[in-house]
Amino acid sequence: MRFDEAYEGWNEGRLTQAEAGQMLGMCERSFRRYLSRYEADGLDGLIV
């Protein structure tokens, strides 16, 4: 699953942060970190 798909599910209330993170193979805390990067810079913000 792509991050933007998990984000959309969380943003629409279909997924919790923990569920979205688990679907991406990461913990809830990592998902929250990615959220802030994604909201600030879009998909380009996720490239390390």
Sequence and secondary structure as in RCSB ss.txt:
>XXXX:A:sequence
MRFDEAYEGWNEGRLTQAEAGQMLGMCERSFRRYLSRYEADGLDGLIV
>XXXX:A:secstr
  HHHHHHHHHTTSS HHHHHHHHTS HHHHHHHHHHHHHHGGGGG  
